[in-house]
Amino acid sequence: MQIIWTDNARFEYFQNLEYLERKWSIKIAAKFMNEVDEKLELLISNFFTFPKINEGPIQKLMINKHITIFYLVEGKKFILLHFWKNYQNPEKLAL
């Protein structure tokens, strides 16, 4: 299985890292990076266990209570769409 990062997912991921470094610490940002790595490994081995959005093709994976990844499965590829901050208005999430 291969993980593909969209430009949007990469931008949101780094935006989250920058925020954590600026507001909290490098240690907290590193913890977030480790959480993401662990969850992506879990995704590769268990993608079928994560919920679909509105019975459509998009699935979600919570990194922690603050961040959720939205992704698509296409063949043997996971396409990361968003690193969504859960406190945002869900109506603004363009899937």
N, C-alpha and C positions, 0 to 999 in steps of 0.2 A: 504494500500500500504506500502511496505517495501523498504527502501533504503539500498543497499548493496555497500560497498566501496571495490573496488579491492585494492590490495596492491599498485599498481601503483598510483591510485587516492589518496590514503592516503599519500603516499610518496610525491607526487607533492603538495598536500594541505599543508602539514607541511613544505615543502621546501619554499612555498610562504609565510607562516607565519613567518618563521625564517628570510627570506629576509626583510620583512616589519619591523619586530622588530629591526633588525640590521641596516638597512639603513634609516628608518623613525622613528617609535616610537611604543611603545606598544599600544598606542591609535589608531594608523592607523591599526595595526594588529587586534585589537579588532573590528574595523569597518569592516574589511574584513570578520572576522568570522561572524559578524551579517548579512552582505550581503549574505554570503553563506547560513546561516540558513534561511533567508527570501526567497531566491530563491529555496531552497530545499522544503520549505513549499508550494511555488507556484507550483513547479514541481508536488508534490503529488496531488494537487487539479486540475491542468490544463495541464497534460503532453502531451495531444494531440495537444496543440497549439504551440509547439516548433518545429522548422524546422528539417527535416531529412537531412542527408548528402547523396547526390547523389541518392536520392530515395531509399536508403538502410535502414536497421534497426536502424542505429545509429542516434541519435538526438543530438542537441546542445542547450545549455542554457547559455547565456552570464551573468556572474556575474557582471562584469563592463567592461569598455572599455579595460581593461588589461587581463582579465581572462575569459575563456569559459570552461564550463563543457561539456564533451562528455559522453553520456550514452546510454544504451540499456534498452528497456522495455521487460521483460520476464514475462508474466502472470501478477501477482500483485507485481512484483519486479522491481525496478529501479536499474540498475547496473552502478555505476559511474566508468568510464574508465579513464578519464583524467581531470586534472585541467590545461588546456593549456594556456600558456602565449602567447597572441595574436601577440606579436612582433617576435616570432620565425618563422623560415622558415616552411611554411605549408607542404612542401614536406617531412619534417622529422616526421610529425604526423603519427604514425602507428595506423590505426584504424582497 
